[in-house]
Amino acid sequence: MKVGRKMNLELTLNKLAKKHGFKYQWQQTKYNTRRAVIHCESYNQLSYICNVLSRVKNFSITTWKCFENNFDGYIYVMSSDDANKLRTEQNAEQNRLNNWWNRYHIADMETRKLMACGAIE
């Protein structure tokens, strides 16, 4: 089922890219997820492509833009399922890190040494 969803995302993006004249590349992200990256050279192009993509269901769209000197922008497109998986896994990892640091700060010196070298979590 997941393969079908990834293919559906790919097929939909291919159709939209041909119809609206943009190119994209695939980028592997953490936790066995991936996203399409669309580079935009103007704010108008970024807005136009975002508008086109926002009409498609089950897409998660994020943007990055910089206006320093010349405009530089990127649109990142993932399936909603992959975006939810990525968000869930990132939150779990952040919670583990926060828990580790909280325990580290209240631990005695010997326990800190063991935690720092990975002997204990």
C-alpha positions as CSV (number, residue, x, y, z in Angstrom):
1,M,0.0,0.0,0.0
2,K,2.8,2.4,0.8
3,V,4.5,1.8,-2.5
4,G,1.2,2.7,-4.2
5,R,1.0,6.0,-2.3
6,K,4.6,6.9,-3.2
7,M,3.9,6.1,-6.9
8,N,0.7,8.2,-6.7
9,L,2.7,11.1,-5.3
10,E,5.3,10.6,-8.0
11,L,2.8,10.3,-10.9
12,T,0.9,13.4,-9.6
13,L,4.0,15.4,-9.4
14,N,5.1,14.3,-12.8
15,K,1.8,15.4,-14.3
16,L,1.9,18.8,-12.5
17,A,5.5,19.4,-13.4
18,K,4.9,18.9,-17.1
19,K,1.7,20.9,-17.1
20,H,3.0,23.9,-15.1
21,G,6.7,23.8,-16.2
22,F,8.7,23.1,-13.1
23,K,11.4,20.6,-12.2
24,Y,11.9,18.7,-9.0
25,Q,14.3,16.3,-7.4
26,W,13.8,13.6,-4.8
27,Q,15.6,14.0,-1.4
28,Q,15.8,11.2,1.1
29,T,14.9,12.3,4.6
30,K,15.2,10.6,8.0
31,Y,13.2,7.5,9.0
32,N,12.9,6.1,5.5
33,T,10.8,9.0,4.1
34,R,11.5,11.2,1.1
35,R,10.3,14.5,-0.3
36,A,10.3,16.3,-3.6
37,V,12.4,19.5,-3.7
38,I,11.4,22.3,-6.2
39,H,13.9,25.2,-6.6
40,C,12.3,28.5,-7.4
41,E,14.1,31.6,-8.7
42,S,11.4,34.1,-8.0
43,Y,8.7,34.7,-5.4
44,N,6.1,34.7,-8.1
45,Q,7.2,31.3,-9.3
46,L,7.2,30.0,-5.7
47,S,3.7,31.4,-5.1
48,Y,2.4,30.0,-8.3
49,I,3.7,26.5,-7.7
50,C,2.5,26.5,-4.1
51,N,-0.9,27.5,-5.3
52,V,-1.0,24.6,-7.8
53,L,0.2,22.0,-5.3
54,S,-2.1,23.2,-2.5
55,R,-5.1,22.0,-4.6
56,V,-3.9,18.4,-4.4
57,K,-5.1,16.3,-1.5
58,N,-2.7,14.3,0.7
59,F,0.3,16.5,0.0
60,S,2.2,18.2,2.8
61,I,3.9,21.4,1.5
62,T,6.5,23.5,3.2
63,T,8.6,26.3,1.8
64,W,11.9,28.0,2.5
65,K,12.7,31.4,1.1
66,C,15.5,34.0,1.4
67,F,15.3,37.6,0.1
68,E,18.9,38.6,0.8
69,N,20.5,40.0,-2.3
70,N,18.7,37.7,-4.8
71,F,15.6,35.6,-4.2
72,D,16.2,32.0,-3.4
73,G,13.3,29.6,-2.6
74,Y,12.5,26.0,-2.2
75,I,9.2,24.1,-2.0
76,Y,9.3,20.7,-0.2
77,V,6.5,18.2,-1.0
78,M,5.8,15.0,0.8
79,S,2.9,12.7,1.1
80,S,0.8,13.4,4.2
81,D,1.5,9.9,5.5
82,D,5.3,10.5,5.2
83,A,5.0,13.9,6.8
84,N,3.1,12.5,9.7
85,K,5.6,9.7,10.1
86,L,8.5,12.1,10.0
87,R,6.9,14.5,12.5
88,T,6.0,11.6,14.9
89,E,9.6,10.1,14.8
90,Q,11.2,13.5,15.2
91,N,9.1,14.3,18.3
92,A,9.9,10.9,19.8
93,E,13.6,11.5,19.2
94,Q,13.5,15.0,20.7
95,N,11.7,13.6,23.7
96,R,14.4,10.9,24.2
97,L,17.1,13.6,23.9
98,N,15.3,15.9,26.4
99,N,14.9,13.0,28.8
100,W,18.6,12.1,28.5
101,W,19.8,15.7,29.1
102,N,17.5,16.1,32.1
103,R,18.9,12.9,33.7
104,Y,22.4,13.9,32.8
105,H,22.1,17.3,34.6
106,I,20.8,15.8,37.8
107,A,23.3,12.8,37.8
108,D,26.4,12.6,39.9
109,M,29.9,12.9,38.3
110,E,30.5,9.2,37.8
111,T,27.1,8.6,36.2
112,R,27.7,11.6,33.9
113,K,30.9,10.0,32.7
114,L,29.2,6.7,32.0
115,M,26.4,8.5,30.2
116,A,28.8,10.6,28.1
117,C,30.7,7.6,26.8
118,G,27.5,5.7,26.1
119,A,27.9,3.0,28.7
120,I,24.5,3.8,30.1
121,E,21.6,5.6,28.6
